[in-house]
Amino acid sequence: MEYNIGDMVKTKKVHPCGNKIWEITRVGVDFKLKCVKCGHVVVLPRQKALKAITKKI
């Protein structure tokens, strides 16, 4: 599946704030994900991010 900046994705694990929905803010070797509920930003290596994402919203 192809991901672009601004896409909303759902992850397997729940963030501590109770949310599973993230916005992609950077795509490349690393993925930068921003929690929609609390605004926390996480940078993950591409392979780890692709395993964590379950579907595109």
C-alpha positions, 0 to 999 in steps of 0.5 A: 500500500502506498502512503502519502503525507496527510493520510490518516492511518489506524495502528495495532496498538493504542497510544497511551492517550487512548487513540489509534488514529494517526496522521502521516507527516513524513514519508521516506526512510522514516515515517513521522506519525502525529497522534490525532487526539493529543498531538504527540509526534513519533518517528519510526523506521519504515519497516516498523511503521508498516508493521504497526499500521493496520489500515488507511482511513 
